[in-house]
Amino acid sequence: MNLEIEGELSFLTVPEIKKKADKLIRRKRLKAVDLSKITQLDSAGVAFINHLIKYSDTKIDSLPKNLLDTYQIFTHSGAEFATKPKKENIFVGLADQLINFFSSSRDALYLTSEIVFWSFVGLFSSRGQRKGSLIHQAFLIGANAVGIIVLLSLIIGVILALQSAAQLR
C-alpha cells in the first residue's frame, strides 16, 4: 500500500501521519511513500521522513524541489563525533603543558616589551603622529561618551532622590 502525504508536514501534523505510517510498517504493508504533494516542511517533518527511511524498507518518492533545501538543512548528516586521542604517557602530557607555558610566557614578554618601548619612545618622538591628533581623538571619545554620562547622571539622580525621600519619612 502507498502512503500519500498532502499539505503540511510539520510539528502539528506529524503525530497523526506517524500513527498511520507505523501501523502500516508493523503490518508490513507500506510499499512506498509519496511526498510530491507536500507544501510545507519543518524539522519535525524531516525527522519523520528520516524515521520512515530508517525503520521501513519503503521507497520515498519525489520530495518537491522547493523543500529539498529544508530537508538538507535539518537532516542528519551521518557525521560521527571525533574522539579525543589518548596520550601515551603522563610525561608526554607534562611536556606539552610545559612547552605551552613557555610559549605563552615568551609571547607575554614580547607584548610587554613592545608596550613599554613604544610608551616611552612615543612621548619623545613625534614621528608617525599627525598634528592635533591627540585633541581630535579626545574630542571623539568625549562626544561618544555624552550619552552614557547623561544616562548615568539620570540614574544616580533618581537613586539619590529616592533615598532622600525615604530618609525624610
N, C-alpha and C positions, 0 to 999 in steps of 0.2 A: 504494500500500500504506500502511496506517496503522500507526504505531508506538505501542504502548500501553505506558506505563511504570507499573509497580506497585511498591508498597512504598516503600523508602527511596531518595531521590535525593540522595546525599551524596558526600563525597570518596572513599569506598571503592567505590561502585557506578558512578560516572560514567564511568570509563575503559572499562568493558565495554559500557555502553549507548552511549557515544560511538562505539565501533568499529562497532556495528550501524548507528547513525544515519548515520555518514559513508559507509558502504558504500551505503546506500540513497540518500543525497544524490548520490553520484558516478554512480550508475546512473539518477538522476532518477526514482526510483520512490516517493519519500516524498511522500505527499499530505497527511497530517495526523498530528498528534501528540496523543495523548490523555493528559492529566495528571491525570485525575479520581481515579485510584486511588493517588496518592502519599500516603504517610503522614508522611514526614519530609523536610525540605528544609534544606540548608545553603548556604553561599556557593558551593561548587563546583557544586552543583545549579543555582543561579541563573545562574552563569556558563555552564553547559551550555545552559540554556534560552535565554539571550541569544545563544549560538553558533548554536543552531537558527534563531532568528529572523533573525540576520544573514546566514547562509550558505545558507539554503534558502527556497524560496517556499512553505513549508508553512503550514498552518493549525494554530495551537496552541489546543487546546481545554481549557477548564474546569479551571483550577488550583483546588484546594479553597480555600474561603474562609478557613479557619484558617491557611493557608500564604501568603495574599496579603500579609500584613504582612511576613513574612520576605522575600518576593520584592521588595517595595518598599524594604526596608532595604538589601539587597545589590545591587540592580540599578543599572546605570549611569544617571545622571540626564540625561546628554547635555549637561551644563554645560561650557562651554569655559573655559579659564584666561584670566584677564584679562591683557592685555598692558600693560606699563608705557609710559605716554605719553612720547614723545620731547620733550626740551627744545629749543626753537628756537635758543637762543643760549647761549654759555658765560656771558655776563653775567647772564642770567636765573637760572641756577643759582647763581651767586655772590651775587646779590642775595637769593635765597631763603635761602641759608645765613646771610647777614649779618642778615637780619630775624629768623631763628630764634635766632641767637646773642644779639641784643639783647633779644628777648622772654624768653629763658631767664635772662639776666643780671638783668633787671628783677624777675622772679619770685623769684630767689635773694635779691636785695636786700630785697624786701618781707618775705620769710620771716625773714631775719637781723635786720631791724629789729624785727619783732614779738617775736622770741625775746629780744633784748636788752632791749627795753622792758618786757615782762612779767616778765623775770627780776628787774629792779630794782624795779619797782612792786610785785610780789608780795611782796618782802621787807618793805616798809614799810606795805602796805595789807592789812588782814585782811578786807576786804570780799569776799564771794563764797567765803569758806572756812568750812567747818564747824569747830567747836571740837573738837580732838582728832583731826582727820582725818589729820594727819601721822603720829601714833603708830599709828593704825589701819592706814594704808597700809604703814608699816614692818613691822608685825606680819604682815600678809598676805603681803608679799614674803618675809619670813623663813620663814613657815610653808610657803610654796610651794617654797622652796629647800632644805628639810631633806633631801628625798630625793636631790637632786643632790649635796649636801655629803657625805652618808653614802656614796654610791656612789664619789665621787672619793676620799674618805679610804680606803676599802677598796682601791681600785685602787692608790693611791700606797703604801699599807702593804704590799701584796703585792709590788710592784716593789722596794721597799726591802729586804724580807726576802729576795727572790731575789738581789739584788745583794750583800747581806751574806753569804749562803751561798756565792756564787761567789767572794768575796774570801777566805773562810776556808778554802777548799780548798787 
